[in-house]
Amino acid sequence: MSELVNKSLLRTASLLAGAAVLVSCQSSSAANDQSTAVRAQADQGVTSRVISELSCSEGSEALGQDMTSGANWSMCFSVDIKLGMVLENVTFTPPNAEPMEIIDSMSLSQLEVPYDDGGRSTSDITSAGFGGGNMHSLTEIECPGTLVSHGIPTIGDGSKYGEIESRPVLCSDTVDGGLSYRSAEVGQLLAKRKNDWQLSTVSKVGWYEYLNQVTFGADGSIRPALGATGDLSPVDYSDAEHGAAVGEGEEHHASSHSHNAVWKIHWALGGTGAQQVEQYDTKDTNESGEQSPIVEGNYTKIGEPATAQWTDARWWKVSAPGMLNADGHVMSYEIDMGKTDGFSFIDDEKNHGADGETDYDVAFTNADDCHIYATYNRGTCGRGVLDFVKNQSGEKLQDVVSWVAVGYHHVPRDEEQSPMEVHWQGFTMVPRDLTAQRLDVPEERSELNGRPEDWQGQLPPEGN
């Protein structure tokens, strides 16, 4: 049974719109043994209502958090022996609205670490795993917020040997998210700060220690990220062409290497079988108007399972055509990659190189219980994402799973000895037309929706 340990209540109170709540969804006997499952419920508000409606599987934990925007996040948390942190039934509740399930499940699906000198490559999710003994207990140093305990097997998955230990492995922390908005017109200043809700675990694989973190924003955004710290591998040293000098002189070169991470997101927006994927591209027309170049933006529908690559001014959105906001616009989420270091999995190149391109920044498939890992997948459905896409060729893309690949090429530096400064890689999922206006629109702007006919006595320029 999990326990909730509160840290720094004063700090938390200054940041939160409401207190975080955790409930354990276990068997009835376990629940009876632990009647104090919910702790720190100083201000349950929307959180408790939404959590009570969650359907979490046995052994998972229901988490919830009220945000400064008046919205609420809730979800189920569990730990998989290989995948590590798994979040399911990720639900968002805008102010004065009903809860909407955004994501069915999300987790890392592979982390590959190939070294530039060609001497070694590891697939840390499938070979070692982020759960079990590799998932470390946390203290108040790593977590100034709330520590959440969870049952972790001492040997394997706990089904045959060892026992299940309850350890504090999840950090639930609300932090200052910075400025939410600022608008100054006619001497009136409207400004507000926001909070972020961060869920994170720490897994040690080899010499590296990985922070697996997902940040849920008050604006409805979701930001998965992977941080790496620990130590440079003492057995992976090469030469100047394949690494960087650390220590005195030019004698020792720590090998450069990549961290190739893929996240798997099974979308729930609109329900299974009712989703659509589109790619948005902005292109210069090579024509100019009176004051600026003419740039056009267009959506291209991705109608069947496919891979795609990021380029300047490109992003993707997963929408629910059957769900419209109050303005009549389709609700969706945007997948924003930003600039990352692209890569191809070594395993994909060996097994699929003859078929053409093996690198992708994002791939879309239909959900399949057999699709678990981005590479080294087991079963009859394929070895990894490239096989999943190939095997589903011709299918209508409607029960959408996004496979988002984010690479980080690590060239060591002196400052990383020792321990190593945390370095991060990740991406963002942003709500697009989920609501007709911002979640916490100020009263002074509540009537402003669409093109203003007269803004503080100024008419818009003609033709715009």
ABEGO torsion letter per residue (X at the ends): XBBBBBBGAAAAAAABABBBBBBBBBBAAAAAABAAABBGBABAEAAAAAAAABBBBBGBBBBBBBBAAGBBBBBBBBBBAAAEBBBBGBBBBBBGBBBBBABABBBBABBBBBBAAGABBBBAAAAAEABEAABBBBBAAABABBBBBBBBBABEAGAABEBBBBBBABBBBBBBAEBABBBBBGGBBBBBBBBBBBBBBBBBBEABBBBBBBBBBAAGBBBBBBBBBEBBBAABBBBAAABBBBEBEAABBBBBBBBBBBBBBBBABGEBGABBBBBBBBBBAGBBBAABBBBBBBBBBBABBBBBBBBBGBBBBBBBAABBBAAGBBBBBBBBAEBBBBBBBAAAAAAAAAAEBABBABBBBBBBAABABABGBBEAAEABAAAAAAAABGBBBABBBBBBBBBBBBBBBAAAOOBBBBBBBEBBBBBBGABABBABBBAAAAABBEBBABBGGBBBBBGX
